[in-house]
Amino acid sequence: MDNSAVLRGGPAPEPRTLLDIFAATVEAHPAASALDDGSVVLSYAGVAARVASLSNQLRSAGIGRGDRVGIRMPAGSVDIYLAILAVLHAGAAYVPIDIDDPQSRADEVWQLAGVRGVLETGLVLRLLDSVGAAGPRDDAWIIFTSGTTGRPKGVAVSQRSAAAFADSEARLFAPLGPGDRVLAGFSVAFDASCEEMWLAWRSGACLVPAPRLLVRSGAELCPWLVERGITVVSTVPTLAGLWPADGLSGVRLLIFGGEACPPELAERFVRPGREVWNTYGPTETTVVACAWRMSVGTTVRIGHPLDGWELAVVDHAGTPVAWGEVGELTIGGAGVARYLDPLDEAGRFTGDPRVYRTGDLVRAEQAGLVFAGRNDQQVKIRGHRVEPAAISAALVTHPQIAQAHVAVADGRLVGYVVLAGGELMAAEVRRFLGERVSAAMVPAAFVVLDRLPVTTSGKIDTRALPVPEPGAAGPSVDAAATTEELVVAVWGEVLGFGVSDLDESFFDLGGNSLAVNRVRDRLSAVLGREVATVDLFTYVTARELAARLRDPQRETGLVARDPARNRLRNRRDRLTGC
C-alpha cells in the first residue's frame, strides 16, 4: 500500500464560468434579493438588468474580452458588486484595489496589470492613457499580493477555476438558498471576498455589505448581524476572537480562513444547527483549497481538498513524505492560478501538470492535514498575507534609513531600522510607508538600532532583536491631567511608544482593529463607563477623541460632514429586509 501523503478531492465540477453560474441563479430565482446594503435592495433580475446596462457602457468604451478593468470605490454599497459583475459580463477581468491603499500602490497595480480603465465611485469609468496588452480571454479576477522585492505580485484566476471553486464549495457546505443572507465584510481586494460573493450568488442568497467601520469594530458588529438577519459569515479568526459566544444567534454557517485558527473558537461557536468550518488556501490556488468541519474538543485541521483539488505533502526535493510526517504543502488541480509575470513563478509553480508550492508546513494525517507553520518568512497579519522582506525593501528607500529588518513580535509587525544619520520620528516613517504599501504592511512599532545583530554566518540574528515593550514611553494614565493626556497615555500603552501629536491619526501611528479594542477596554476602565468602539474609528486623532469623550452626546462637524458615519448612528431606521 502506498504510504505517500497525497490527498485528492472528488471529481471536479463540470467546466463553466462565473457568468454561467450567475445566469442560472437569475433564471432560478429572479425575484429573490441578490444585494442589500441597507439603503438599496436589488433582486437577481434587477441586478442582471443593471449589470447588462453597465456592461454595455464598458463595451462602448472599447472594453471587451481579454481586457482588465480596475475597481476602486468605497466598500459597503451595492455599486462595487455591480461593478465586478459588469466587468465579468463584458468579458474582462477585474483588478480590485482597496480604497484605503495609497494612490502610489494603485498606480503601480494598474500599470503591472495593464488595465484599460478604472471603475470609481459612482460607477464612473476612468480610461487610462497607457493601455496594457490584453491578457488571456478567460481571466475572472487579478488580485495582487505582497512580494519579497516590494513589488506587488498579480495572481490571475481563470473563469473555470473561479467557477470550480464556487461549485465545489456548494457541495461542501450546508445547502444555501434565497432565505439566506451572506455577510460581505472583506475588502474586494482580498480574495476571501470572492467566497462571500459566490456563496450568495450561486445559491440565490442575498449578499449584504457591511459598513467597514462596523466590520472592524469587534463585538459591535454582532447586533448588526442580528438586525440584518445574517445567516452566513466568512471571517478571519482574529476578528471572530472579539465576538461573544452568543453574538451570532442567526448564523448557521460560519467559515474561518486566512490565518491559523485557535481551537478556542470551536468551543465558543460550535452549536446545534450551525456548521463551523476551518478553511485554507492561498490566492494562487483560488481562495480555498481544503476545509475541515470543526467540532469541540478535537484537533483543528485544515482538512481535505475540495473536489477537483489535489494536495501533497512533500520534502525539499518535492517527493511526497509518509503519513505522519511534516512537509511542505503543494496544491494542484482545478484551482491552480498563475502570476502575471512569469518570472515570479520560479520556485513556486512547478511540474506538469502545474502545482503550487505554498511554503506552508503541514503534518500529513489521513484524518485531515494539520497546519504546522511556514518554511519562509511570509506571515499572516489579521488575515493579510505579508512579506516582511517587502516592507524592509520599502523602508530602505527612505533617505534617512540605511538598513531595515521587519519581523513579527508578540503578534504584531515590528520594524527595526538603522539610521544613516540624524533623527527620525516613527510617525514620519509610518506616513512614508503608508504612501508605498498597503495598511496591513505598516509595522505597529519601530525600534532604532545602532546596527542589526548578525549570526556568525552573517545573517540577521532574529533571536537577538529586542521586543518593544508596550507602554515603554510616554505619559502614564495615572498622571493624566486632561482628557487629551489620558487619550495619548492609553494610546502609548497600547502602541508601545510615546504619542505627542494630538492631531496624528491613531491608524497612521500603527493602530489596528485589535489595538482599538484594547484602547476601548482601557479607556472604559479608567472612565468608569463604556466607550463605543465605533467612536474610536470615527474620532481618529487624540484631539477629536478627547472632545468626544468629554461630551458623548455632542454631534461634531466631523460627523455631520460624513454621511457614512451618520448612517452608522441611524442605521436601524434605514434597514430594509430582503
N, C-alpha and C positions, 0 to 999 in steps of 0.2 A: 504494500500500500504506500502511495506517495505521501511523504510527510512534509512536503513543501507548503509554506504558508501563502497560499493563493486562494482568494475568495472571488467567486463570480456571482453576479446578480442573476435574476431570472431573465427570460427573453426580453430584448429591447423592444420598446413600443414601436409601432409602425411609423415609418418616417413621415413627418408632416411639418408645418411651420406654425409659428405663433398666430399668424393670421388665420390659418385653418382652425385653430383652437377657438379663437375669439368668434369667428363666424359661426361655428357650431353652437356656441353658447348663446349668441344673439338669436339664432333660429329657435333654439330650445326654450329660451327664457326672455322673450323680447320685452316684457313688461316689468321684469324684476329689476330692482335697483342695482346699478353697477358701481356708482360713485356717490358718495355723500360726504361733503366737507363741513356740514353744519349750516351752510348758507345755500348751497346748491345741491339738489338731488337729481341725478340723471339715471334713467332706465338704460338697459342694454341697447334698446332701439334708439334712444336719444343719444347715447354715446356714439353709436355707429354712424348716425347722421352727422354729428359734429366732426367726427374723425374724417369722414369722407370729404366734408367741405374743406377742412384744413389741409388734408392731403392734396386736394385739387389745387390749393394755393401754392403748396410746395412744388407740385409738378409744373405749375405755370411759371414758377421762378427757375425752372430748369433742373430741379432735383428729382432724381429717379434711382433706379436700381444700381447698386454699387457705390452710391454716394454716401457720405457721412454727414450727419447734422448734429451740431452741438445743442445741448439743452442746459440752460442755466436760468432758473427762476425760483422765487420763494417756495419753500415747502409748505404743505398743509392745505393746498387748494386743488380743485379738480383740474386746473389748467395744465399742471405739469404732467398729469397722466394722459390727458387728451393729446398733449404734445408727443409723448412717447408712442402712443398708438398711431398717430398721424404719420410720424416718420416711418414706422414699420409699414403702414398702409401704402406709403409712397414707394416702397421697395428699398428704402435706405436703412442704414444702421444708425442708432442714436448713440451719442457720446456725452454722457452726463458729467457735469461739474457742480459741486456743491456751491450754493450761493454764498457761503461764508469763506470759501477759499479765496486767496489773494488773486487779483487780476493777472499777475505775472504767471501764476500757475495755469490759469485758464488759457492765457495766450499760448503758453508752451504746449498744453494739451491739444488745443485747436491745430497748432502747427504740426505736431507729431502725428495727429490722426488725419490730417488733410481734410478738415471739414469744409463743406461748401458754404455753410451758413449756420447761424445760431438762433434758436428759438428762445426769446427772452420774455420778461414779464409782459403780460397781456397778450401772449401768443404772437408776438411781433417777430418776424423773421428778419435777421440782420445778415445780409450776404457779405462774405469776406472778400477782400481784394485778391488775396493769394488763394488759388484753388488747387487743392491737392489732387493727386491721381486717384481715380476710382479704385476701390478695393474689390474683393470678391463679392459676387452679386447676392450672396445669401447670408451675409452677416446680420445678426439681430441687434447686438449692442457691443460697444467697446468701452471697457471700464479700465481706468488707469490705477495701478498700484505703485507703491514707492519702489525705487530702485537703489541698488547699493552705491551707484555713482552720483546719486542726487537727481538723475534724470528719470521722470516717471516712465513706467513700462505699460504700454497699452495691451490689454488682453481682449482679443476679438472672439466672440462666441457666435457660432453659426445658428441660423434658424432651426436647423434639425437638432442640434444639441440642446438649444433652449426649449424646444417643444418636447424632446425626450425627457428633459428634466421635469417639466410640468406634468407630463403624463405619468412618469414614474412615481413622483410624489403623490399623485392622486391615488395610485394603487396602494401606497404605503399607509397613509393616514386614514382616520375615520372619514367616511364619505361626507362631503360638504354639499350645500345646496343653497337655493335662494333665501332660505331663512337664516343663513349665517352672515356674520359681519366681521370682516378681517381688518385688524388694525394695520394702517400704513404709517409706521413710525420711523423707518430708516430713511436716510438720505438716498435719493435715486442714484447718487454717485457711489453707493455701497452696494455690492451685488446681492446682499440679503433683501434689498427692496424688490428684486425680481421674484423672490419666493412669495412675498406678500401679494404682489400684483397677480401672479398666475395661480396661487391658491384660490383667489377670489374669481378671477375671470375664466378659469377653466370650468368651474363648478356652477356658475350662476350666482355666487355670493356677492355681497356688496363690499367694496373697498372703502374704508373710512379713514381718510387722512387725519392725523392728529397734529395740533399746533406743536412746533418744535420745542417751545418753552416747557410745555407740559410733559413731553416725552422725556426731557432731561430732568424733570423736577423730582423724580423718585416717587414716593408714596402718593403724592398729589395727583399722579396720573390715574390711580386706581378708581376714584369716584367718577372720573370722566369715562373710563372704560365701562362702568356700570350704566351710567346715564345714556351712553351711546349704544348700549346693547351689544358690545363686542363679545364675540364667541371664539375668535381665533387670534392668537398673539404669537408672533415670532420676535425674539429679542436676544440680547446678549446677557449672559449670566450676571455681569457686573450690575446692570440696571435692575434685573429681577431680584438681586440681593437686597435692593432697597424697598421692595414691596412687602407688605404684611401678608401673612398666610391666608387671611380672609379677604384679601383685596381683589381677587379675581373671580368673584362669585358667578359671573355668567360665562366664563371662559371654559370651553370644553376641549380645546386643542391648544396646547402650549408647547412651543418649539424653542429650544435653546441652540445657539450656534455662535460661531465667530471667535470663541475662546474656550479654554478648558472650563468644564462645568463641575462645581463642587457638589458632593453628594448631599449636602445640607439642603439644596434646592429641591431634591426629590422628596425629602422628608417634609418640606414646607408646602409643596404644591400638589403632590400626587394625592388624588382622592377619587372615590367612585364617580363615574360619569365624566371624567376628564382624562384625556391622553396627554402625557408629558414625554417629549422626545428630546434626546440629545443628538445633534447633527454635526457633521464635519464635512468640509470641502473647501479647497482653495478656489479663488476666482478662476484659475487656469483650467479647472475641470467642471465649470458650470455650476456654481453656487454650492450644491450639496452632492457629495459622492457616497456617503454612507450615513446610517442613522441607527439609533438604539432607543427602544421604548424603556423609559426609566421606571423603576419601582423602588419602594422604600427598603433600605437595608441591604442593597445589592451593590456590586461594583458598578461605577459609572463607566460606560464604554462608549466608543464611537461606532461600534456595532458592525453591521454588514452592508454590502454595497446595494445601491439602488439597482433596479432592473436595467440591464444594459451597461452597467459599470463593472469594472474588474479591478480588484485590489491585490497587491502583492507586497509582502514584507521582505526586503532584500538586504544583503550585506553591501559592503563598499564596492564590490565587483558587479553588483546588480543581480546576484544569484539569490533566489528565494531561501530564506532561513527556515529552520524547522519550527514546528509549532511549539510554543512556549518560550521562544527566544525573542529578543528585541532587535529590531532592524528599522531601516528607513521605509516609509510607506510610499509605494508608487501606485499611480492610478491610470488606468486605460479604459477604453470603451467609448460609449456614446457621448460622453460629456467632455472629451479632451478638446481644448481650445487651442489657440496659438497666440504668439506675440506678434504685434505689428512689425516689429523689427526682427528679422530672422537672426541677427547677431545676438539677441537676448536669449535665444533658445539653447545655446550651447550649455551642456551640463544639466539642463532642466528637462527638455523634451528629448527622449531617446527612443531608438528602436523602430521597428516596422512590424506590426502596427505601432504607432506612436504611444508612448506612455509618459506621464509627468512625474518627475521625482520631486516629492513635496518638501524634502528637508525636515520632515517631522518623523520622530521616532515613535514607534508603537510596539506594544507587546502582542505577539501573534497568538491569540487564544481563539480556539474554534467556537467558543460561546459568543465571541464578538471581540473585535480589536480594542485595545486599551491604549489611550494616548500616554506617551512617556516623555514628551519634551521635544526640543529642537536639536538638530545637529549643526546648526549655524547660529548666527547672531540675530536672526529675524525674531521679532517679538510681536505679541498682540497687546495693544493698549485700548481698553474699552471696546474690544471687538474690531479695531482697526489694525490691519497688518502694517507694521512699521519696521523699516530697515534703519537701525541706529547709524549704520555707516553712511546712509544718505543724509542724515541730519548733520553728522560730523563734516561731510563734504560741503554742506551749505554753510556751516559755521566758519570754516576756514576761509571763505570768500570775504568775510568781514576784514577790513584793513587793519584792525587792531588785534586780531586773533591769529596767533602763529600756529598753534596746534589745538586740536579738539578731539574729544572722545565722548560718545554718548552711550550710556548704559542704563539698565533698569535696576533701581534700588528701592526696596520696600514697595514694589508695585507701581512705581512712578518713574518717568524718564528723568534722568539727571545728566546735564551737560557739564563736562569737565573741560576747562579751557586754559591755555597758556597764552598770556598776552604778549604781543610784540613790543609793548611799551605803553606807559600811561595807565589811566584808569578807565574802566568800562562798566556802566550800570547794567544790571540784569534786565531792566525794563527796555533799554535800548536794544539789547541782544534779542529780546522777545519780539520787538517790533521788526527788527531786521529779518529774523527768521519767518515771522508771520507774513511777510511780503513774498516769501520764496517757497514755503512748504505749507502743507495743509495744517489745520489747527491741531490735529491729533499728533503731529510730529514735533510740536514745540515743547521742550522739556519743562517740567514743573519746577525745577530748581537748577541753579548753576553753581559750580564750585570753581574758583580760580586757583590754579596750582602754579608753582614755580616751574615744574616740569612734570610730564606724565611718567608715572612709575613703569619700569620695564622689567621683564624677566631676563635671565642670563642669555636667552636666545634673542633678545632684542624686541620681543613682542610686549604689548602693553600688559602689565600685571594687574588684571582686573580685581584681584583679591586685595590689592594694596590701595585701591581707590577709596577715599573717605566717603562715608554716607552722611549727607547733611541731616542734622537733627532738627525736627520741627521746633519752631519757637527759639531758634538759636540766636536770633537778633530781633531788635525792635522793642517797643514799649510793652510792659506787662498789662494784662487785663485788669488786675487789681489796682494798678496805678492810674488807670484811665480816668481823666477828669471831665472829659466831654464825650458826647456820642461819637464824634469823629475819631477820637483817640481810641475808644472802645472798638470801633469797626476795624481800624488799622491794626490794633493789637491782636484781635481774633484772626484777621487775615494773616498776620505774621506767624501766629501759632500754626495755622493750617498749612501755609505755603512753605514755611521753614526759613524765612528771611524777613528782614525788616522792611516795612512799607512806609514810604514817606509822602508820596504824591497822592493827594486827596482826589485828583481828577484822572487817575490811571484806572482803566478797566480791570476788574478782577480777573477777567479771562485773558486779557493781554499780559497780565502778570503770571499766567500759567495755571489759573484756576480751571477746574473742570466740574462735571456734574457730581462726582464723588466728593470733591472739595467743597462744593456748595452745600451738600448735606451736612458735612462736618461743621461748616460755618453756622448753618441754621441751628444745629443742636447746641453749639457753644453759646451763640447769642441768646437762644431761648432760655438756656440755663442761667445765664448772667442776668437777663432782664426779668426773669420770672414769668414770662408769657410766651406763647407760641409765636414764632416768626415764620411767615409764609415763605415757602420755597420759591414760589413764582416771583415774589418781591426781589429775591436775590438775583434772579435772572433779568428782572426788569430794571432795577436800580443798580447799575453795574460799577459805579465808582463809589468810593468811600463817602464822598460828599453827598451824593444822591441818596445812598442807603441810609446815612445818618439822618437826613431830613425826613425820610420815610419812617424810620424807627421812632423819631420824636413825635410824629403825628401820623399814625397809621391810617386815619380816615381822610387825610388830605390828598386830594387829587391834584397832582402837579401838572404843569405844562408839558413835562416829559411824556406822561401817559396820554394826555389829550392829543398830542401830535401824532401818536402811533395807533392807528385803527386796530392793528393786530393785537396790541396789548389791551385795548378796550374790549375787544371781543372775548379775551380770556376772562375778564371780570363779568361779562354779561352773557356768557355762552349759554347758560341754562335757558334764557328766554328765546334764544335763536336756534336751538336744536330742533331738527325735524327728523322724524323717523323715516325708514325706508318703507 
